[in-house]
């Protein structure tokens, strides 16, 4: 049991640290939401440049698709490293995926455009287009990585994992040979 818990802890940390890479990819690949600043009655206001744009949904979709891919890859790596599985390993995969998603979200926001939109609008000037900060509107996307990891690991274990011996191979015991 100690070995399984130790392997689960290593798996949790390894999967969670991969979240930093997801955050970098998300900040790099996510579409930019264009904003424009204006001075109205000596106050700065910020508007969406394209009110019917779908970039904000694309930001969430990019995170979700990347997290699904990271979940599938992390499950594949964990399965290839340790084919026997076990409850601690599966829990570690799920917890590590959730922690990795949280880390990716924060790293992506940190690497993305500044969070102070009014100051950014003042800096670029009136009527100049600039990018909105990265924002994950669909918080359920944080569950994409752990769910994908668990489903892929379950599928790999079911298809390629070691089989338990069949306890009912001979249901009535061995028959006497005549």
C-alpha positions as CSV (number, residue, x, y, z in Angstrom):
1,X,0.0,0.0,0.0
2,X,2.9,2.4,0.7
3,X,4.2,1.9,-2.8
4,X,0.8,2.7,-4.3
5,X,0.4,5.8,-2.2
6,X,3.9,7.0,-3.1
7,X,3.3,6.4,-6.8
8,X,-0.1,8.2,-6.5
9,X,1.7,11.2,-4.9
10,X,4.3,11.3,-7.7
11,X,1.5,11.0,-10.3
12,X,-0.5,13.8,-8.7
13,X,2.5,16.2,-8.7
14,X,3.6,15.3,-12.2
15,X,0.2,15.7,-13.7
16,X,-0.5,18.9,-11.8
17,X,2.8,20.4,-12.9
18,X,1.9,19.8,-16.6
19,X,-0.8,22.4,-16.0
20,X,1.9,25.1,-16.4
21,X,2.4,23.9,-20.0
22,X,-1.3,24.0,-20.6
23,X,-1.5,27.5,-19.3
24,X,1.3,28.7,-21.6
25,X,-0.4,27.0,-24.6
26,X,-3.8,28.5,-23.7
27,X,-2.4,32.0,-23.4
28,X,-0.6,31.5,-26.7
29,X,-3.4,29.8,-28.7
30,X,-6.5,31.5,-27.3
31,X,-8.2,34.1,-29.5
32,X,-7.9,37.7,-28.4
33,X,-11.1,39.5,-27.5
34,X,-10.8,43.0,-29.1
35,X,-11.7,46.0,-26.9
36,X,-11.7,49.7,-27.5
37,X,-11.5,52.5,-25.0
38,X,-13.3,55.8,-25.2
39,X,-13.4,59.0,-23.1
40,X,-16.9,59.9,-22.1
41,X,-17.5,62.9,-19.8
42,X,-13.9,62.7,-18.5
43,X,-14.3,59.0,-17.6
44,X,-12.8,56.1,-19.5
45,X,-15.1,53.4,-20.7
46,X,-14.2,50.2,-22.5
47,X,-16.4,48.5,-25.1
48,X,-16.2,45.3,-27.1
49,X,-15.0,46.3,-30.6
50,X,-17.1,43.5,-32.2
51,X,-20.2,43.0,-30.1
52,X,-21.2,39.9,-32.0
53,X,-17.8,38.4,-31.9
54,X,-17.3,34.9,-30.6
55,X,-13.8,35.3,-29.4
56,X,-14.8,35.0,-25.7
57,X,-16.4,31.6,-26.4
58,X,-13.3,30.7,-28.3
59,X,-11.2,31.3,-25.3
60,X,-13.2,28.8,-23.3
61,X,-13.3,26.4,-26.1
62,X,-9.5,26.6,-26.6
63,X,-9.0,25.8,-22.9
64,X,-11.4,22.9,-23.0
65,X,-9.9,21.3,-26.1
66,X,-6.4,21.7,-24.8
67,X,-7.4,20.3,-21.4
68,X,-9.1,17.3,-23.1
69,X,-5.9,16.6,-25.0
70,X,-3.8,16.9,-21.8
71,X,-6.2,14.6,-20.0
72,X,-5.9,11.9,-22.7
73,X,-2.1,12.2,-22.9
74,X,-1.7,12.1,-19.1
75,X,-3.9,9.0,-18.9
76,X,-1.9,7.3,-21.6
77,X,1.4,8.1,-20.0
78,X,0.2,6.9,-16.6
79,X,-1.2,3.7,-18.1
80,X,2.0,3.0,-20.0
81,X,4.1,3.6,-16.9
82,X,1.9,1.5,-14.6
83,X,-0.5,-0.8,-16.3
84,X,-1.9,-2.4,-13.2
85,X,-3.8,0.8,-12.2
86,X,-5.3,0.8,-8.7
87,X,-7.6,3.1,-6.8
88,X,-4.8,5.4,-5.5
89,X,-3.4,5.9,-9.0
90,X,-6.8,6.7,-10.5
91,X,-7.6,9.2,-7.7
92,X,-4.2,10.7,-8.2
93,X,-4.9,11.1,-12.0
94,X,-8.2,12.9,-11.3
95,X,-6.8,15.1,-8.5
96,X,-3.7,15.9,-10.5
97,X,-5.8,16.8,-13.5
98,X,-8.0,19.1,-11.5
99,X,-4.9,20.8,-9.9
100,X,-3.3,21.0,-13.3
101,X,-6.4,22.7,-14.7
102,X,-6.4,25.2,-11.9
103,X,-2.7,25.9,-12.4
104,X,-3.2,26.3,-16.2
105,X,-6.0,28.8,-15.6
106,X,-4.0,31.0,-13.3
107,X,-0.8,30.7,-15.5
108,X,-2.8,31.6,-18.6
109,X,-4.4,34.6,-16.9
110,X,-1.0,35.7,-15.6
111,X,0.7,35.4,-19.0
112,X,-2.2,37.0,-20.9
113,X,-3.0,40.7,-21.3
114,X,-3.2,42.9,-18.2
115,X,-6.2,42.6,-15.9
116,X,-6.4,46.4,-15.5
117,X,-8.5,47.2,-18.6
118,X,-9.0,50.9,-17.9
119,X,-5.3,51.5,-17.4
120,X,-4.6,49.6,-20.6
121,X,-7.2,51.7,-22.5
122,X,-5.6,54.9,-21.2
123,X,-2.2,53.7,-22.2
124,X,-3.1,52.8,-25.8
125,X,-5.3,55.8,-26.3
126,X,-8.8,56.7,-27.4
127,X,-10.3,54.5,-30.2
128,X,-7.3,52.1,-30.3
129,X,-8.0,48.4,-30.3
130,X,-6.4,46.2,-27.6
131,X,-6.9,42.7,-26.2
132,X,-9.0,41.9,-23.3
133,X,-7.5,39.8,-20.5
134,X,-7.9,36.1,-20.6
135,X,-10.9,35.0,-18.7
136,X,-12.4,31.5,-18.3
137,X,-16.1,32.1,-18.4
138,X,-17.1,28.5,-18.3
139,X,-15.7,27.2,-15.0
140,X,-16.8,23.7,-15.9
141,X,-14.0,23.6,-18.4
142,X,-11.7,23.0,-15.4
143,X,-13.2,19.5,-15.2
144,X,-12.3,18.6,-18.8
145,X,-8.8,17.4,-17.9
146,X,-9.7,15.1,-15.0
147,X,-12.7,13.7,-16.7
148,X,-10.8,13.0,-20.0
149,X,-8.0,11.5,-18.0
150,X,-10.3,9.2,-16.0
151,X,-12.3,8.1,-19.1
152,X,-9.2,7.4,-21.2
153,X,-7.5,5.5,-18.3
154,X,-10.6,3.4,-17.8
155,X,-10.8,2.6,-21.5
156,X,-7.1,1.7,-21.7
157,X,-7.3,-0.5,-18.5
158,X,-10.4,-2.2,-19.8
159,X,-8.9,-2.9,-23.2
160,X,-5.2,-3.6,-22.4
161,X,-4.9,-4.0,-18.7
162,X,-4.1,-7.3,-17.0
163,X,-6.9,-9.7,-16.5
164,X,-8.0,-11.2,-13.2
165,X,-8.3,-15.0,-13.2
166,X,-11.9,-16.2,-13.8
167,X,-13.1,-17.5,-10.4
168,X,-15.9,-19.4,-12.2
169,X,-13.8,-21.2,-14.8
170,X,-14.9,-24.5,-13.3
171,X,-18.2,-23.8,-11.5
172,X,-18.6,-27.2,-9.8
173,X,-14.9,-27.9,-9.1
174,X,-12.9,-30.2,-11.1
175,X,-14.9,-33.2,-12.4
176,X,-13.5,-36.6,-11.7
177,X,-11.8,-38.2,-14.6
178,X,-13.3,-41.5,-15.6
